[in-house]
Amino acid sequence: MTLYEELVGPAKVKEWISEEELVTEGLAKKVRSTNKLQSDNLAKFDIHMRSVKEAARDTMERYAKAKKDTNQYSGERLIC
């Protein structure tokens, strides 16, 4: 939320929903797994991932730009 507020602006609604609600509302297929993605296995297939911090910032920057450019975001809930 801090990154969202920094790049986009104050959130209108800060409502956290449970994993079960995500599934119930059709926003996720199942409750998340507790398995860890092994980067060693990814390297075997020449798959390289950027850090979560870098990916989250990039996503929020693009979202903020799109929101500013279109000014059409009318959703009442931000789901992270």
Buried (B, 14 or more C-beta within 10 A) or exposed (E): EEBBEEBBEEEEEEEEEEEEEBBEEEEBEEEEEEEEEEEEEEEEEEEEEEEEEEEEBEEBBEBBEEBEEEEEEEEEEBEE
